[in-house]
Amino acid sequence: MSDYDVIVVGAGNAACAAAVSARQSGAKRVLILEKAPVELRGGNTHYSGAAFRIAFNSAEDLRPLVPDAEKHEPGFFENVVPYPADQFWADLRKVTENRTDPRLAAIMIDNSYSTVRWMKEVGIQMEPAVMLGAIKYGGKTKFLSGTVIRAVDEGVGLSRMWFDIAARHGVEIRYETRATHLLQGKSGAVTGVQIHGPQGLEDLSARAVVLGCGSFESNPEWRARYLGRPWDIAKVRGTSFNTGDGLRMAFEVGAVSHGQYSGLHSTPIDAAAPPFGDRKLTDKTNRLTYPFSVMVNNRGLRFADEGEDINMLTYAKMGQIVLSQPGGVGYQLFDSKVISLLEPRYATAKPYQADTLEALIRQLPIDQNQALATLTEYHAALKGGTFDPLVKDGLRTQGLAIDKTNWAQPLDTPPFYAYPVTGGVTFTFGGVLVSDDAQVMDVAYRPIGGLYACGEAVGGLFHYNYPGGSGLVSGAVFGRIAGRSAARG
Ligand SMILES: Cc1cc2nc3c(=O)[nH]c(=O)nc-3n(C[C@H](O)[C@H](O)[C@H](O)COP(=O)(O)OP(=O)(O)OC[C@H]3O[C@@H](n4cnc5c(N)ncnc54)[C@H](O)[C@@H]3O)c2cc1C
């Protein structure tokens, strides 16, 4: 008899979903292996904003998920715009430049609502995603389509709730224990894992193994190998433990790679953020209100269309654009007209501030004369119109090398503020190929017996960019499927 029915490698959202699903599907002995010590457990999930992107047809579909929403957000159900599957598809296709794997995308989108309902049923408490998913303006709160709910207490709460739920389901967890290799039988099927724990090396047998141990975002050598410069020296927004172990172990047994290995999710974060995520600050280093800013780099030049779209559809590629600037930094410039629109997370920064735009620029360690010339040119190119942060307002510049295509207003109302930002790594897009049952496929495109994957370890969904709130949902969808498949063998 095997030591375990199912061994799940990792202890983030995807892995916990897999472990709980395996127990619900009849697996009696389920073990989670967590490489991190208990006080650092939970992977990127702990650091996340825990916002979920789900397809839903009416605001009423959300009531079972957030029955108390109106207590904190009066008018929530009235202000939510439905997000049918077609819209999720359109957004995913748009941001991935139509490269998302349609089979995997269909699994994620079609199961997004039912899986989040299942998460609620097993005990994940949810609330309106006010900080990430909404803009408050003119007495109105607009909930940006798709990403309108999150876990209570964000990633910290999501992770804590998953560990509680796993315990209630009788899942065993070993901390400070990493999977080092997969064990294989003569047929090639996976029969367990070699682990390295506090007592050293040990072989554990299992009827099935689920890889839910992230991608390679925390491994500078792999980042250099697959993403190139300057990604080896970039700051990581989350855990330091996702070093590509799951992918390496899968490749050792013949798994086929899938997805964009040169692609990653990266966002503009405080330039002074620590090298890895801070357990207390979690995602509060994010600086995502740039659509209402003008951004300049060290050379005093604008480098992106700040207003291309709402931030939930551009933020995951904006980090890469910022990090590609000289010195890897940029400056988000705001005036007081828009300062009330800044996400609450900006409160964790101490911005540069001045009463004139020129005095602000003169404080920045950049080519100041060029920056002032850039701003003069920007102001001359403004077309005018009515600013509306709740929609793509078409307020734009015309004739610049890089136009700002929405929310382009003059910087004319003191005081003025500058927030220095860099590009932070969230997670990498390359992974393994999985079947509809979340089984890992080999280089001959046949399923590897006994081996399943979920979460960031699955490649193919995201390319170039990512629609905010999809990581946790895809992790839960494939985690739930992987756990069920692994339990049933
Ligand atoms: C700051 C931040 C904010 C985010 N906000 C959101 C958001 O609001 N919404 C959203 O959808 N997504 C968000 N994301 C992305 C989301 O957090 C990830 O997509 C998701 O957590 C990935 O889940 P996972 O289970 O695949 O990996 P993780 O949660 O990273 O878990 C991986 C686990 O594997 C363990 N591990 C690694 N190697 C081994 C090994 N060899 N043996 C044993 N264990 C191992 C790790 O310790 C960890 O426990 C955010 C990410 C960050 C960093």
The ligand as an SDF file (V2000), in Angstrom:
LIG
                    3D

 53 58  0  0  0  0  0  0  0  0999 V2000
    1.5780   40.7310   -4.5820 C   0  0  0  0  0  0  0  0  0  0  0  0
    0.6750   39.8170   -5.3680 C   0  0  0  0  0  0  0  0  0  0  0  0
   -0.6730   40.1580   -5.5560 C   0  0  0  0  0  0  0  0  0  0  0  0
   -1.5120   39.2890   -6.2880 C   0  0  0  0  0  0  0  0  0  0  0  0
   -2.8570   39.6020   -6.3700 N   0  0  0  0  0  0  0  0  0  0  0  0
   -3.6880   38.7210   -7.0210 C   0  0  0  0  0  0  0  0  0  0  0  0
   -5.0920   38.9270   -7.0400 C   0  0  0  0  0  0  0  0  0  0  0  0
   -5.6340   39.8570   -6.4270 O   0  0  0  0  0  0  0  0  0  0  0  0
   -5.8580   38.0450   -7.7450 N   0  0  0  0  0  0  0  0  0  0  0  0
   -5.3200   36.9740   -8.4030 C   0  0  0  0  0  0  0  0  0  0  0  0
   -6.0490   36.2000   -9.0300 O   0  0  0  0  0  0  0  0  0  0  0  0
   -3.9830   36.7360   -8.3590 N   0  0  0  0  0  0  0  0  0  0  0  0
   -3.1760   37.5700   -7.6770 C   0  0  0  0  0  0  0  0  0  0  0  0
   -1.8280   37.3200   -7.6200 N   0  0  0  0  0  0  0  0  0  0  0  0
   -1.3300   36.0990   -8.2890 C   0  0  0  0  0  0  0  0  0  0  0  0
   -1.6600   34.9040   -7.4150 C   0  0  0  0  0  0  0  0  0  0  0  0
   -1.2190   35.1570   -6.1060 O   0  0  0  0  0  0  0  0  0  0  0  0
   -1.0050   33.6470   -7.9390 C   0  0  0  0  0  0  0  0  0  0  0  0
   -1.4000   33.4510   -9.2770 O   0  0  0  0  0  0  0  0  0  0  0  0
   -1.4490   32.4560   -7.1040 C   0  0  0  0  0  0  0  0  0  0  0  0
   -1.2660   32.6720   -5.7380 O   0  0  0  0  0  0  0  0  0  0  0  0
   -0.6780   31.2300   -7.5270 C   0  0  0  0  0  0  0  0  0  0  0  0
   -1.1370   30.1620   -6.7550 O   0  0  0  0  0  0  0  0  0  0  0  0
   -0.3340   28.8190   -6.7250 P   0  0  0  0  0  0  0  0  0  0  0  0
   -1.0440   27.9630   -5.7410 O   0  0  0  0  0  0  0  0  0  0  0  0
   -0.0940   28.3130   -8.0910 O   0  0  0  0  0  0  0  0  0  0  0  0
    1.1160   29.2350   -6.1850 O   0  0  0  0  0  0  0  0  0  0  0  0
    1.5520   29.8090   -4.7750 P   0  0  0  0  0  0  0  0  0  0  0  0
    0.4250   30.4240   -4.0440 O   0  0  0  0  0  0  0  0  0  0  0  0
    2.7410   30.6680   -5.0200 O   0  0  0  0  0  0  0  0  0  0  0  0
    1.9990   28.5180   -3.9660 O   0  0  0  0  0  0  0  0  0  0  0  0
    3.1390   27.7710   -4.3330 C   0  0  0  0  0  0  0  0  0  0  0  0
    3.5180   26.9080   -3.1580 C   0  0  0  0  0  0  0  0  0  0  0  0
    4.5020   25.9460   -3.5380 O   0  0  0  0  0  0  0  0  0  0  0  0
    5.4900   25.8640   -2.5100 C   0  0  0  0  0  0  0  0  0  0  0  0
    6.6610   25.2260   -3.0950 N   0  0  0  0  0  0  0  0  0  0  0  0
    7.4920   25.6590   -4.0710 C   0  0  0  0  0  0  0  0  0  0  0  0
    8.4040   24.7100   -4.3690 N   0  0  0  0  0  0  0  0  0  0  0  0
    8.1420   23.6330   -3.5700 C   0  0  0  0  0  0  0  0  0  0  0  0
    8.7280   22.3450   -3.4010 C   0  0  0  0  0  0  0  0  0  0  0  0
    9.7970   21.9500   -4.1180 N   0  0  0  0  0  0  0  0  0  0  0  0
    8.2050   21.5080   -2.4830 N   0  0  0  0  0  0  0  0  0  0  0  0
    7.1390   21.8750   -1.7100 C   0  0  0  0  0  0  0  0  0  0  0  0
    6.5460   23.1060   -1.8430 N   0  0  0  0  0  0  0  0  0  0  0  0
    7.0360   23.9620   -2.7700 C   0  0  0  0  0  0  0  0  0  0  0  0
    5.6050   27.3010   -2.0560 C   0  0  0  0  0  0  0  0  0  0  0  0
    6.2560   27.4100   -0.8170 O   0  0  0  0  0  0  0  0  0  0  0  0
    4.1110   27.6760   -1.9940 C   0  0  0  0  0  0  0  0  0  0  0  0
    3.5190   27.2010   -0.8210 O   0  0  0  0  0  0  0  0  0  0  0  0
   -0.9810   38.1250   -6.8730 C   0  0  0  0  0  0  0  0  0  0  0  0
    0.3540   37.7680   -6.6600 C   0  0  0  0  0  0  0  0  0  0  0  0
    1.1740   38.6100   -5.9040 C   0  0  0  0  0  0  0  0  0  0  0  0
    2.5960   38.1920   -5.6680 C   0  0  0  0  0  0  0  0  0  0  0  0
  1  2  1  0
  2  3  1  0
  2 52  2  0
  3  4  2  0
  4  5  1  0
  4 50  1  0
  5  6  2  0
  6  7  1  0
  6 13  1  0
  7  8  2  0
  7  9  1  0
  9 10  1  0
 10 11  2  0
 10 12  1  0
 12 13  2  0
 13 14  1  0
 14 15  1  0
 14 50  1  0
 15 16  1  0
 16 17  1  0
 16 18  1  0
 18 19  1  0
 18 20  1  0
 20 21  1  0
 20 22  1  0
 22 23  1  0
 23 24  1  0
 24 25  2  0
 24 26  1  0
 24 27  1  0
 27 28  1  0
 28 29  2  0
 28 30  1  0
 28 31  1  0
 31 32  1  0
 32 33  1  0
 33 34  1  0
 33 48  1  0
 34 35  1  0
 35 36  1  0
 35 46  1  0
 36 37  1  0
 36 45  1  0
 37 38  2  0
 38 39  1  0
 39 40  1  0
 39 45  2  0
 40 41  1  0
 40 42  2  0
 42 43  1  0
 43 44  2  0
 44 45  1  0
 46 47  1  0
 46 48  1  0
 48 49  1  0
 50 51  2  0
 51 52  1  0
 52 53  1  0
M  END
$$$$
